[in-house]
Amino acid sequence: MGFGGIYVVTDGHDASGRASAQLLANITSCSGVQSVVSNAKGTYYRFTLNPPAEQHIDDAGIVEQSHNPWRIAWLWCLGIIVFLYCIVAIPRTHASNEEEA
């Protein structure tokens, strides 16, 4: 596993664009660097001690829990509660036209 990472912005102009390009060249030339997330504005690089083949990240628990009936029930309850909260949180648009005494 890695101990940290860095997000490099790549949409800069002029001097910042050149600095980003130089930083990207330096980061990608190092060993133990993985590109985790990348989009049009930048890339997040993770620094690792072991190469990806030696990390042995076990995802069996994630697959097992994705089909857990308690998880499914919890997600349904969460969805219902959020839905009810949204219904209650909607401001009332009709005002009472009663006279104030």
C-alpha positions, 0 to 999 in steps of 0.5 A: 500500500502507499503512504501518500500521493500528490495531485498535479494540475495540468490545465495551467498556462505559460509558466505554470503549464511548463512547471506542471509538465516538468513535475509530471516528467519527474514523477512518472520517471520515478519507480513506485508511482501509480496514476490513481485518478486522472481527468482533464484538469489533473492527475492524482499519483500515489507513491508506493513502496512495492510494485503493483504486482506485489501489493496483494490487495484482496478485494474478496471482502468487497465482493462478498459484502456487495451481496450482503442482505443486511447491506441491501436492507440498510441502503433501502432504509437510507434511501427511504429516510433521505426521501422522507427528509426531502419531502419534509424539507420542501418549503411550503408555498401556500400561505394561510390567508387568515387575518391576524388579530 
